[in-house]
């Protein structure tokens, strides 16, 4: 039985590793902390989960179609530090040395590609595991799709399946975009409906079954302040749901590809990560 496809949120992991590890970890071109931290995290997951292949997904931080809908989307995020920007640029060739696929898109965000690869894998009767630090991907959790949610920094991960999403939010994965639209998502700059928090959002969706049905029933909702928000912000929260919903792209499933520890060791040594290179040599056996 082949292992799952491991779909990795490359920007999320690189960003977390960059801020978790000191920039004193250097190679010939400067700090390599983002590349090293991401590699160590992925190696741990590969050794534990035994994926049939690894695909790292990347894309613009804020897709044009989302900022056109709502200009404040991701607008509050700080500029990418130059040393992290350089490591982003070096990442494709570095990770491809491990025989991991690098998937990039000019229009779609990494989140959209992650969902697309997971969907393609399930459509082919396989299973997928999504590695990310972004809870938006909880909408992908299903019988054959598990989210490996990376804790702050690069301190391990927790597995999140559909039942876990239900326990966390009080709604199934399919309603995560509806939930985000009502509750808001500060990390994405989405304010949600006025006066609607996590508990109220879940209750509205459990009662009415969807965001659209809750909006249609606004006059029967109590308290009055929540009813007023549903009435007055209908178009806005529907837009938030559209932004929170992943776009799907037709993608080609990566072929089975065991991790190439030897190739990774060569890339690590060239990048000045000698300790990692020695570990990879040992794994190559």
C-alpha positions in Angstrom: 0.0 0.0 0.0 1.6 3.3 -1.1 2.0 6.0 1.5 0.2 9.4 1.2 1.2 12.3 -0.9 2.8 14.9 1.4 1.7 18.4 0.2 3.8 21.1 1.9 3.0 24.8 2.5 6.5 26.0 1.6 6.0 29.7 2.4 4.5 28.9 5.8 7.3 26.5 6.8 10.1 28.8 5.5 8.7 31.8 7.3 8.3 30.0 10.6 11.8 28.4 10.4 13.3 31.8 9.5 11.8 33.4 12.7 12.4 30.3 14.9 16.1 29.8 14.2 19.0 32.4 14.5 20.4 34.0 11.4 23.8 33.0 12.7 23.2 29.7 10.8 25.0 30.7 7.6 26.2 29.4 4.3 28.3 31.0 1.6 25.5 33.4 0.6 24.3 34.3 4.0 21.8 32.9 6.5 20.3 29.5 5.7 18.1 29.2 8.8 14.8 29.0 6.8 16.1 26.3 4.5 17.6 24.3 7.4 14.6 24.5 9.7 12.2 23.6 6.9 14.3 20.6 5.9 14.6 19.3 9.4 10.9 19.5 9.9 10.2 17.7 6.6 12.7 15.0 7.2 11.1 14.3 10.6 7.7 14.0 8.9 9.0 11.9 6.0 10.6 9.4 8.3 7.5 9.2 10.5 4.8 9.2 7.7 6.5 7.4 4.8 4.9 9.4 2.0 5.0 8.1 -1.6 6.1 11.6 -2.8 6.5 15.1 -1.5 5.3 18.3 -3.3 6.1 21.7 -1.9 3.6 24.4 -3.0 4.3 28.1 -3.4 2.6 31.1 -4.9 2.0 34.8 -4.2 1.3 35.9 -0.6 -1.9 37.6 -1.7 -3.5 36.4 -4.9 -4.7 39.2 -7.2 -8.2 37.7 -7.3 -8.4 38.0 -3.5 -7.0 41.6 -3.2 -9.3 42.7 -6.0 -12.3 41.5 -4.0 -11.0 43.0 -0.7 -7.9 45.3 -0.8 -7.1 45.0 3.0 -6.5 41.2 2.5 -3.0 40.5 3.8 -2.3 44.3 3.6 -1.1 44.4 7.2 1.6 41.8 6.7 5.2 43.0 7.0 7.7 43.0 4.2 9.7 39.8 3.7 13.2 40.3 5.1 15.9 40.2 2.4 17.6 37.1 3.8 14.3 35.2 3.8 13.5 36.5 0.3 16.9 35.1 -0.9 16.2 31.7 0.7 12.7 31.7 -0.9 14.6 32.0 -4.2 17.1 29.3 -3.4 14.4 26.9 -2.1 13.2 25.3 -5.4 16.6 24.0 -6.5 17.5 23.0 -2.9 14.5 20.9 -2.2 14.4 19.4 -5.7 17.8 17.8 -4.8 15.8 15.6 -2.4 13.7 14.5 -5.4 10.8 16.5 -3.9 8.6 18.3 -6.4 8.4 22.2 -6.3 5.0 23.5 -7.5 4.5 27.2 -8.1 1.8 29.3 -9.6 1.8 33.0 -10.6 -1.9 33.5 -9.8 -2.9 31.0 -7.1 -1.6 31.0 -3.5 0.1 28.0 -2.0 -3.1 27.2 -0.1 -5.0 26.7 -3.4 -2.3 24.4 -4.7 -2.3 22.4 -1.5 -6.0 21.8 -1.8 -5.7 21.0 -5.5 -3.0 18.4 -5.0 -4.9 16.8 -2.1 -8.1 16.6 -4.2 -6.2 15.1 -7.2 -4.7 12.5 -4.9 -8.0 11.5 -3.5 -9.6 11.4 -6.9 -6.9 8.9 -7.9 -7.9 6.7 -4.8 -4.9 7.8 -2.8 -4.6 9.8 0.4 -2.9 13.1 1.2 -1.4 14.8 4.2 -1.1 18.6 4.1 1.8 20.2 6.1 0.9 23.8 7.0 0.7 26.4 9.7 -2.4 27.9 8.2 -5.8 26.9 9.7 -7.6 27.8 6.5 -6.5 24.4 5.2 -8.7 22.7 7.8 -11.4 22.9 5.1 -9.5 20.2 3.3 -9.7 17.6 6.1 -11.6 14.5 5.0 -11.5 10.7 5.3 -8.4 10.6 3.0 -6.9 14.0 3.8 -5.2 14.9 7.1 -3.7 18.2 8.0 -0.4 18.1 9.8 -0.7 21.5 11.6 2.7 22.9 12.4 3.0 24.4 15.8 4.6 27.8 16.4 8.1 27.9 15.1 9.2 24.5 14.0 8.3 22.6 17.1 6.5 19.6 15.7 3.0 19.2 14.4 -0.4 17.9 15.4 -2.6 15.8 13.1 -6.0 17.3 12.3 -8.7 15.2 10.7 -12.4 16.0 10.0 -13.5 15.0 13.5 -10.8 17.3 15.0 -12.1 20.2 12.9 -15.6 19.5 14.2 -14.4 19.5 17.8 -12.3 22.6 17.4 -14.8 24.8 15.6 -18.1 23.1 16.1 -18.6 22.8 12.3 -17.5 20.2 9.7 -14.5 21.1 7.3 -16.9 22.0 4.5 -18.2 24.9 6.5 -14.8 26.3 7.5 -15.0 29.1 4.9 -18.5 30.0 6.2 -17.1 30.0 9.7 -14.1 32.2 8.8 -16.5 34.6 7.0 -18.6 35.1 10.1 -15.9 35.0 12.8 -13.2 36.7 10.8 -9.5 35.9 10.4 -7.1 38.5 11.7 -4.1 36.7 10.1 -5.7 37.4 6.7 -7.1 40.8 7.5 -10.7 39.6 7.4 -12.8 41.3 10.1 -15.9 39.0 9.9 -19.4 40.0 10.9 -19.7 42.7 13.6 -20.2 41.2 17.0 -19.9 37.6 15.8 -17.3 35.5 17.6 -16.3 31.9 17.3 -19.1 30.5 19.5 -21.8 32.5 17.7 -20.5 31.7 14.3 -20.6 28.0 15.0 -24.1 28.2 16.5 -25.4 30.1 13.5 -24.0 27.5 11.1 -25.2 24.5 13.2 -28.7 26.0 13.3 -29.0 27.1 9.7 -26.6 24.8 7.8 -24.6 27.4 5.8 -23.7 31.0 5.7 -26.2 31.8 3.0 -29.0 30.2 5.0 -28.0 32.1 8.1 -28.1 35.4 6.1 -31.5 34.6 4.7 -32.8 33.9 8.2 -31.4 37.2 9.7 -34.8 38.4 11.0 -35.2 35.3 13.2 -31.7 35.5 14.7 -31.2 36.7 18.2 -29.7 38.8 19.7 -30.7 41.8 17.6 -27.1 43.0 17.2 -26.2 39.7 15.4 -29.4 39.9 13.3 -28.4 43.5 12.3 -24.9 42.4 11.3 -26.3 39.6 9.1 -28.7 42.0 7.5 -26.3 44.9 7.0 -23.2 43.0 6.0 -24.6 40.3 3.7 -22.6 41.2 0.7 -19.4 41.7 2.8 -19.5 38.4 4.6 -20.3 36.5 1.4 -17.2 38.1 -0.1 -15.2 37.0 3.0 -16.4 33.4 2.3 -15.4 33.7 -1.3 -11.9 34.8 -0.2 -11.6 32.0 2.4 -12.7 29.3 -0.1 -9.7 27.6 -1.8 -9.6 27.7 -5.6 -9.0 24.5 -7.4 -6.5 24.0 -10.2 -6.1 20.9 -12.4 -2.7 19.5 -11.3 -0.7 16.5 -12.3 0.0 14.0 -9.5 3.7 13.6 -8.7 5.1 10.2 -9.5 6.2 8.0 -6.6 9.5 9.4 -5.5 11.3 8.2 -2.3 13.4 11.0 -0.7 16.9 11.2 -2.2 19.0 11.5 0.9 22.3 11.4 -1.1 21.1 14.2 -3.4 20.0 16.2 -0.4 23.3 15.7 1.3 25.1 17.2 -1.7 22.8 20.2 -1.7 23.2 20.7 2.0 27.0 20.5 1.8 27.0 23.1 -1.1 24.8 25.4 1.0 27.1 25.2 4.0 24.9 22.9 6.1 27.6 20.4 7.0 25.8 18.9 10.0 22.7 18.3 8.0 24.8 16.8 5.1 26.3 14.3 7.6 22.9 13.3 8.9 21.7 12.8 5.3 24.7 10.7 4.5 23.8 8.5 7.5 20.2 8.2 6.3 21.4 7.2 2.9 23.2 4.4 4.6 
